[in-house]
């Protein structure tokens, strides 16, 4: 079964995280960010590609490791995709 298309929210968040990581001097690798944030580097790659919707805890760890404000990171992102109706 093919994966559902990436949401605008996930893509925008991933682009922001990648830009923040690459803005570090010297530029941080996924592995370095993963060690600092205590998040596996392959999962960070999935986030940056917009393939997953990470928990707020993971995003907060990444923001903290990158020394960026979580609120600023999230401000102005597209609306997240709707969840499933628990009554269905």
C-alpha distances in whole Angstrom, upper triangle without the diagonal:
4,7,9,12,15,18,21,22,20,21,25,25,24,26,29,28,28,31,33,32,33,37,38,41,40,37,34,32,28,30,33,32,30,33,35,32,31,27,25,26,22,21,23,22,18,21,23,20,18,15,16,19,22,24,28,29,27,28,32,32,31,33,36,35,35,38,37,37,34,36,36,33,31,33,32,29,27,26,23,20,21,20,19,22,23,25,22
4,6,9,12,15,18,20,18,18,22,22,21,23,26,26,25,28,30,29,30,33,35,38,37,34,32,29,26,28,31,29,28,31,33,30,30,26,24,24,20,19,21,19,16,18,20,16,15,12,14,17,20,23,26,28,26,26,30,30,28,31,34,33,33,36,35,35,32,33,33,30,28,31,29,26,24,23,21,18,19,19,19,22,24,25,23
4,6,9,12,15,16,14,15,18,19,17,20,22,22,22,25,27,26,27,30,32,35,35,31,29,26,23,25,28,26,25,28,30,27,27,23,21,21,18,16,18,16,13,15,16,13,12,9,11,13,16,19,22,24,22,22,26,26,25,27,30,30,30,32,31,31,28,29,30,26,25,27,26,22,20,20,17,15,16,16,16,20,22,24,21
4,6,9,12,14,12,13,16,17,16,19,21,21,22,24,26,26,28,30,32,35,35,31,30,28,24,27,29,27,26,29,30,28,27,24,23,22,19,17,19,18,14,15,16,14,11,9,10,12,16,18,21,24,22,22,25,26,25,27,30,30,29,32,30,30,27,28,28,25,23,25,23,20,18,17,14,12,13,14,14,18,20,22,20
4,6,9,11,10,10,14,15,14,16,19,19,20,22,24,24,25,28,30,33,33,29,28,26,23,26,28,26,25,29,30,27,27,24,23,22,19,18,18,17,13,14,15,12,9,8,10,12,16,19,21,24,22,21,25,26,24,25,29,29,28,30,28,28,26,26,26,23,21,23,21,17,15,15,13,11,14,15,16,19,22,24,22
4,7,8,6,7,10,11,11,12,15,16,16,18,20,21,22,24,26,30,30,26,25,23,20,23,25,23,22,26,27,24,25,21,20,19,17,15,15,14,11,10,11,9,6,6,8,9,13,16,18,21,18,17,21,22,20,22,25,25,24,27,24,25,22,22,22,19,17,19,18,14,12,13,11,10,13,14,16,20,22,25,23
4,5,5,6,9,10,11,12,14,16,17,18,20,21,23,24,27,30,31,27,26,25,22,25,27,24,23,27,27,24,25,22,22,21,19,17,16,16,13,12,12,11,7,8,9,9,12,15,17,20,18,17,20,22,20,21,24,25,24,26,23,23,20,20,20,17,15,16,15,11,9,9,7,6,10,12,15,18,21,23,22
4,6,5,6,9,10,11,12,14,15,16,18,20,21,22,25,28,29,26,25,24,22,25,27,24,24,27,27,24,26,23,23,22,21,18,17,17,14,12,12,11,8,11,11,11,14,16,17,20,19,17,20,22,20,20,23,24,23,24,22,21,19,18,18,15,13,14,12,8,6,8,8,8,12,14,17,20,23,26,25
4,6,5,6,9,10,11,12,14,16,17,18,20,21,23,27,28,25,23,23,21,24,25,21,22,25,24,21,23,20,21,20,20,17,15,16,14,11,11,11,8,10,10,8,11,13,13,17,16,13,16,19,17,17,20,21,20,22,19,18,15,15,15,12,10,11,10,6,5,6,5,7,11,13,16,19,22,25,24
4,6,5,6,9,10,11,12,14,15,16,18,20,22,25,26,22,21,20,18,21,22,19,19,22,22,19,20,17,18,17,16,13,12,12,10,7,8,8,4,7,7,6,9,12,13,15,13,12,15,17,15,15,19,20,19,21,18,18,15,16,16,13,11,13,13,9,9,10,8,9,12,14,17,20,22,25,25
4,6,5,6,9,10,11,12,14,15,16,18,21,24,24,21,20,19,17,20,22,19,19,23,23,20,22,19,19,17,16,14,13,12,10,8,7,6,4,8,9,10,12,15,16,18,16,14,17,19,16,17,20,20,19,21,19,19,17,17,16,13,12,14,13,10,9,12,11,12,15,17,20,23,26,29,28
4,5,5,6,9,10,11,12,14,15,16,19,23,23,20,20,20,18,21,22,19,20,23,22,20,22,20,20,19,18,16,14,14,13,10,9,9,7,11,12,11,13,15,15,18,16,13,16,18,15,15,19,19,17,19,16,16,14,14,13,10,9,11,10,7,7,10,10,12,16,18,22,25,27,30,29
4,5,5,6,9,10,11,12,14,15,17,21,22,19,18,18,15,19,19,16,17,20,19,16,19,16,17,16,16,14,11,12,11,8,7,9,7,11,10,9,10,12,12,14,12,9,12,14,12,11,15,16,14,16,13,14,11,12,11,8,7,10,10,7,9,11,10,13,16,18,21,24,26,29,29
4,5,5,6,9,10,11,12,14,16,19,20,16,15,15,12,16,17,14,15,18,18,16,17,15,15,13,13,11,9,9,8,5,4,6,5,9,9,10,10,13,14,15,13,10,14,14,11,12,16,15,14,16,14,16,14,15,14,10,11,13,14,11,12,14,13,15,18,19,23,26,28,31,30
4,6,5,6,9,10,11,12,15,18,19,15,15,15,14,17,18,15,17,20,19,18,20,18,18,16,16,14,11,11,11,9,6,7,8,12,13,13,14,17,17,18,16,13,16,17,13,13,17,17,14,17,14,16,15,16,14,11,12,13,13,11,12,15,15,17,21,22,25,29,31,34,33
4,5,5,6,9,10,10,13,16,18,15,14,15,14,17,17,14,16,19,18,16,19,17,18,16,17,15,12,13,13,10,8,11,11,14,14,14,14,16,15,17,15,11,13,15,11,10,14,14,11,13,11,12,11,12,10,7,9,11,11,10,12,15,15,18,21,23,26,29,31,34,34
4,5,5,6,9,10,11,15,16,13,11,12,11,14,14,10,12,15,14,13,15,13,15,13,14,12,9,10,11,8,6,10,10,13,13,13,12,14,14,15,12,9,11,12,8,8,12,11,9,12,10,12,11,13,11,8,10,13,14,12,15,17,16,19,22,23,26,29,31,34,34
4,5,5,6,8,10,14,14,10,10,10,9,13,13,10,13,16,15,14,17,15,15,12,13,13,9,9,11,9,6,9,11,13,14,15,14,17,17,18,15,12,15,14,11,11,14,13,11,14,13,15,15,17,15,11,14,16,17,15,17,20,19,21,24,25,28,32,33,37,36
4,5,5,6,9,12,13,10,10,12,12,15,15,13,15,18,17,16,19,18,18,16,17,16,13,13,15,12,9,12,13,17,17,18,17,20,19,20,17,14,16,16,13,12,15,14,11,13,12,14,15,16,13,11,14,15,16,15,17,20,20,23,26,27,31,34,36,39,39
4,6,5,7,10,12,9,9,11,12,15,13,11,14,16,14,14,17,16,17,15,17,16,13,13,16,13,11,14,15,18,18,18,17,18,17,18,15,13,14,13,10,9,12,11,7,9,8,11,12,14,12,9,13,14,16,15,18,21,21,23,27,28,31,34,36,39,39
4,5,6,9,10,7,6,8,8,11,10,7,11,13,12,12,15,14,15,12,14,14,11,11,14,12,10,13,15,18,18,18,17,19,18,18,15,13,14,13,9,10,12,10,7,10,10,13,14,17,15,12,15,18,19,18,21,23,22,25,28,29,32,35,36,40,40
4,5,8,8,5,6,8,9,12,11,10,14,16,15,15,18,17,17,14,16,17,13,13,16,14,11,14,16,19,20,21,20,22,21,21,18,16,18,17,13,13,15,13,10,13,13,16,17,19,17,15,18,20,21,20,22,25,25,27,30,31,34,38,39,43,42
4,6,8,6,8,11,13,15,13,12,16,17,16,16,20,19,20,17,19,20,16,16,19,17,14,17,19,22,22,23,21,23,22,22,20,17,18,17,14,13,15,13,10,12,11,15,16,18,16,14,17,19,20,20,23,25,25,28,32,33,36,39,41,44,44
4,6,5,6,10,12,14,11,10,14,15,13,14,18,18,19,16,19,19,16,17,20,18,16,19,21,23,23,24,22,23,22,22,19,17,18,16,13,13,13,11,8,10,11,15,17,19,17,15,19,21,22,22,25,28,27,30,33,34,37,40,41,45,45
3,5,7,11,14,15,12,13,16,17,15,17,20,21,21,19,22,22,19,19,23,21,19,22,24,26,27,27,25,27,26,25,23,21,21,19,17,16,16,14,11,13,14,18,20,23,20,19,23,24,26,25,29,31,31,34,37,38,41,44,45,49,49
4,6,9,13,14,11,12,16,16,15,17,20,20,20,18,20,22,18,19,22,21,19,22,24,26,27,28,26,28,27,26,23,22,22,20,17,17,18,15,13,15,16,20,22,25,22,21,24,26,28,27,30,33,32,35,38,39,42,45,46,49,49
4,7,10,12,10,10,14,15,14,16,18,18,18,15,17,19,15,15,19,18,15,18,21,23,23,24,23,25,24,24,21,19,20,18,15,16,17,14,11,14,15,19,20,23,21,18,22,24,25,24,27,30,29,31,35,35,38,42,43,46,46
4,7,8,6,7,10,11,10,12,15,14,14,11,14,15,12,13,16,16,14,16,19,21,21,22,20,22,22,21,18,17,18,15,12,14,14,11,9,13,14,18,19,22,20,18,21,23,25,23,26,28,27,30,33,33,36,39,40,44,44
4,5,5,6,9,10,11,12,14,13,12,9,11,13,10,10,14,14,12,15,18,19,19,21,19,21,22,21,17,17,18,16,13,15,16,13,12,15,17,20,20,23,22,19,22,25,26,24,26,29,27,29,32,32,35,38,39,43,42
4,6,5,6,9,10,10,11,10,9,5,8,9,7,7,11,11,10,12,15,16,16,17,16,18,19,18,14,14,16,14,11,14,15,12,12,15,16,19,19,22,21,18,20,23,25,22,24,26,24,26,29,29,31,35,35,39,39
4,6,5,6,9,10,10,9,8,5,8,10,9,10,13,14,13,15,18,18,18,20,17,19,20,19,15,16,17,14,12,15,16,12,13,17,18,21,21,24,24,21,23,26,28,26,28,29,27,29,31,31,33,37,37,41,40
4,5,5,6,9,10,10,10,8,12,13,11,12,15,15,15,18,20,20,20,21,19,20,20,18,15,16,16,13,11,14,13,10,10,14,16,19,19,23,22,19,22,25,27,25,28,30,28,30,33,32,35,38,38,42,42
4,5,5,6,8,8,9,7,11,11,8,10,13,13,12,15,17,18,17,18,15,17,17,15,12,12,13,10,7,10,10,7,8,11,13,16,16,19,19,16,18,22,24,22,25,26,24,26,29,29,32,35,35,39,39
4,5,5,5,5,5,5,8,9,7,10,12,12,12,15,17,17,16,17,14,15,16,14,11,12,13,10,8,12,12,9,11,14,15,18,17,21,21,18,20,23,25,23,25,26,24,26,28,28,30,33,33,37,37
4,6,5,7,8,8,12,12,11,13,16,16,16,19,21,21,20,20,17,18,18,16,13,14,14,11,10,13,12,9,12,14,17,19,19,23,23,20,22,26,28,26,29,30,27,29,32,31,33,36,36,40,40
4,6,8,10,10,14,14,12,15,17,16,16,20,21,22,20,20,17,17,17,14,12,13,12,9,8,10,9,6,9,11,13,16,16,20,20,18,20,23,26,25,27,28,27,29,31,31,33,36,36,40,40
4,5,9,9,13,12,10,13,15,14,15,18,18,19,17,17,13,13,13,10,8,9,9,5,5,8,7,5,8,11,12,14,13,17,18,15,17,21,23,22,24,25,23,25,28,27,30,32,32,36,36
4,7,9,12,11,10,14,15,14,16,19,20,19,17,17,14,14,14,11,9,11,11,7,8,12,11,9,12,14,16,18,17,20,21,19,20,24,26,24,27,27,25,26,28,27,29,32,32,35,36
4,6,9,7,7,11,12,11,13,16,16,16,14,14,11,12,13,10,7,10,11,8,8,12,12,10,13,15,16,18,16,20,21,17,19,22,24,22,24,24,22,23,25,24,26,29,29,33,33
4,6,5,7,9,10,11,13,15,16,15,13,15,12,14,15,14,10,13,14,12,11,15,15,13,15,18,19,21,19,23,23,20,21,25,27,24,25,26,23,24,26,25,27,30,30,34,34
4,5,5,6,9,10,10,12,14,14,13,15,13,15,17,16,12,13,15,13,11,14,16,13,14,18,18,21,19,23,23,19,21,24,26,23,25,26,23,24,27,26,28,32,32,36,35
4,5,5,6,9,10,11,13,11,11,14,13,15,18,17,13,15,17,15,13,17,18,16,17,21,21,23,21,24,24,21,21,25,26,23,24,25,22,23,25,25,26,30,30,34,33
4,5,5,6,9,10,11,9,8,10,9,12,14,14,10,11,14,13,11,15,17,15,16,19,19,21,19,21,22,18,19,22,23,20,21,22,19,20,22,21,23,27,27,31,30
4,5,5,6,9,10,10,9,11,9,12,13,13,9,10,13,11,9,12,14,12,13,16,16,18,16,19,19,15,16,20,21,18,20,21,18,20,22,22,25,28,29,32,32
4,5,5,6,9,9,10,12,11,15,17,17,13,13,16,15,12,15,17,15,15,19,18,20,19,21,21,17,18,21,22,19,20,22,19,20,23,23,25,29,30,33,33
4,5,5,6,5,6,9,9,13,15,16,13,13,16,16,13,16,19,18,17,21,20,21,19,21,21,17,18,21,21,18,18,19,17,17,20,20,22,26,26,30,29
4,5,5,6,6,7,7,11,12,13,10,9,13,13,11,13,16,15,15,18,17,18,15,18,17,14,14,17,18,14,15,16,14,15,18,18,21,24,25,29,28
4,5,8,9,10,10,14,15,16,13,11,15,15,11,13,16,15,14,17,16,18,16,18,17,13,14,17,17,14,15,17,16,17,20,21,24,27,29,32,31
4,5,8,11,12,16,17,19,15,14,18,18,15,17,20,19,18,21,20,21,19,21,20,16,16,19,19,15,16,17,16,16,20,20,23,26,28,31,30
4,6,8,10,13,15,17,14,13,17,17,15,16,20,20,19,21,20,20,18,19,19,15,14,17,16,13,13,14,12,12,16,17,19,23,25,28,27
4,7,9,13,16,17,15,14,18,18,16,19,22,21,21,24,22,23,20,22,22,18,17,20,20,16,15,16,13,13,16,16,18,22,23,26,25
4,6,10,12,14,12,12,15,16,15,17,20,20,20,22,21,21,18,20,20,17,16,19,19,15,15,15,12,12,14,14,16,19,21,24,23
4,7,9,12,10,10,13,14,14,15,18,19,19,21,19,19,16,17,18,15,13,16,16,13,13,12,9,9,12,11,14,17,18,22,22
4,7,8,6,7,10,11,11,13,15,16,16,18,17,17,14,15,17,14,12,16,17,14,15,14,11,13,15,14,16,20,20,24,24
4,5,5,6,9,10,11,12,14,16,17,18,17,16,13,15,17,14,13,16,18,15,16,15,12,14,15,14,16,19,19,23,23
4,5,5,6,9,10,10,12,14,15,16,14,13,9,11,14,12,10,14,16,14,16,15,12,15,16,15,18,21,21,24,25
4,6,5,6,9,10,10,12,14,15,14,14,11,13,16,13,13,16,19,17,19,19,16,18,20,18,21,23,23,27,28
4,5,5,6,9,10,11,12,14,14,14,11,14,16,13,13,17,19,17,19,19,16,18,20,19,22,24,24,28,29
4,5,5,6,9,10,11,12,11,11,8,11,12,9,9,13,15,13,16,16,14,17,19,19,22,24,25,29,29
4,5,5,6,9,10,10,9,9,6,9,11,10,10,14,17,15,18,18,17,20,21,21,24,26,27,30,31
4,6,5,6,9,10,10,11,9,13,14,12,13,17,20,18,21,21,20,22,24,23,26,29,29,32,33
4,5,5,6,8,9,10,9,13,13,10,12,16,18,17,19,20,19,21,24,24,27,29,30,34,34
4,5,5,6,5,6,6,9,10,7,10,13,16,15,18,19,19,22,24,24,28,30,31,34,35
4,5,5,6,7,8,11,12,11,13,16,19,19,22,23,22,25,27,27,30,32,33,36,37
4,5,8,10,11,14,15,13,15,18,21,20,24,25,24,26,29,29,32,34,34,38,39
4,6,9,10,13,12,11,14,16,19,18,22,24,23,26,28,29,32,35,35,39,40
4,7,9,12,11,11,14,16,19,19,23,24,24,27,30,30,33,36,36,40,41
4,6,9,8,7,11,12,15,16,19,21,21,24,27,28,31,34,34,38,39
4,5,5,6,9,10,14,14,18,19,19,23,25,26,30,32,33,36,37
4,5,5,6,9,12,12,16,16,16,20,22,22,26,28,29,32,33
4,5,5,6,10,11,14,15,15,19,21,22,26,27,29,32,33
4,5,5,8,10,14,15,16,20,22,24,28,30,31,34,35
4,6,9,8,12,14,14,18,21,22,26,28,29,33,33
4,6,6,9,11,11,15,17,19,22,24,26,29,30
4,6,9,11,12,16,18,20,24,26,28,31,31
4,6,9,11,15,17,20,23,25,28,30,31
4,6,8,12,14,17,21,23,25,28,28
4,6,9,12,15,18,21,23,26,26
4,6,9,12,15,17,20,22,22
4,6,9,12,15,17,20,20
4,6,10,12,15,18,17
4,7,9,12,14,14
4,6,9,12,11
4,6,9,8
4,5,6
4,6
4
